[in-house]
Amino acid sequence: MIELEGVPELIDPVMVAAFEGWNDAGDAASTAVAHLDREWKGEVFAALDAEDYYDFQVNRPTVFMDGGVRKITWPTTRLSVVRVGGEKPRDLVLVRGIEPSMRWRSFCNEILGFAHELGVELVVVLGALLGDTPHTRPVPISGTTSDPELARRMELEETKYEGPTGIVGILQEACTHAGVPAVSLWAAVPHYVSQPPNPKATLALLNRLEDLIDVRIPLGELPEDARAWQVGVDQLAAEDSEVAEYVQTLEEARDTAELPEASGEAIAREFERYLRRRDGGSGPAGGHATADGSDGPSYRREGPGGRARPPKPPKPETDADGEEPSDD
């Protein structure tokens, strides 16, 4: 039985969740929820029992000193609540933890139990995957749901994915079967620079979340961090001609694919966000998911001065006529 003593009655609550691990390339999703918790000073009201869901040989506890006393932090999933002020205040229930090692169905049932008791109207699960996307272009964000009606109403894709999945996919399906509206927002992280942090992907997820739930999210230093991150990757890529050429190939493919999509929708979205901000308003374990659902490598390599640098990409295969094979 879930008891929520001390938690006030919430206003139009939305649950936002993210989990470290396979679903969280570049730590982009978990960092986004941590940003919300920090900016709005979230208050933790519940934590799941670590022994029920985690293998401590995979996700080890940590020891720290607190006033001369040794203490232990156990890996778990915590829930906090924040109130977004403004003309139309609403509450967010933030769920942040590590992808569980076991008993995923029970884990999701516990999360859904909290959602039911708190009157949550929508669950948004954030994730990040490795993809063939250039770091120089806007981060692709895909919004998916299993609910056809929700897909039409919120202009999302109805998911058709088949293949390996993580706790993000399992939780979304559990919500759907329980009759709780649920959405997943996925950021695509360049596979050649997958090491965390990735503030550009975190920023893109928060911007999409802002549009989805119609709140103004304080971004703090994230925009500046995102620009600095891109400049840093630009410099690292420029040091290796093969990587620079590979990035250029990705840029050309991305620009060609998006040319027919260059309508006014993206511009209108950015303009609406600008107006909202101007006018105020409501105020790593394992690998990572890739676009095809497989485990992607971490692609870590140390450059001069301890800087992580992108690896040389594999040369594209060619067929008998010397043409690069298509994805079809």
Summary of the structure (lengths in Angstrom):
residues: 328
radius of gyration: 20.6
end to end distance: 50.3
largest distance: 70.0
contacts: 1008
relative contact order: 0.16
helix: 38%
strand: 22%
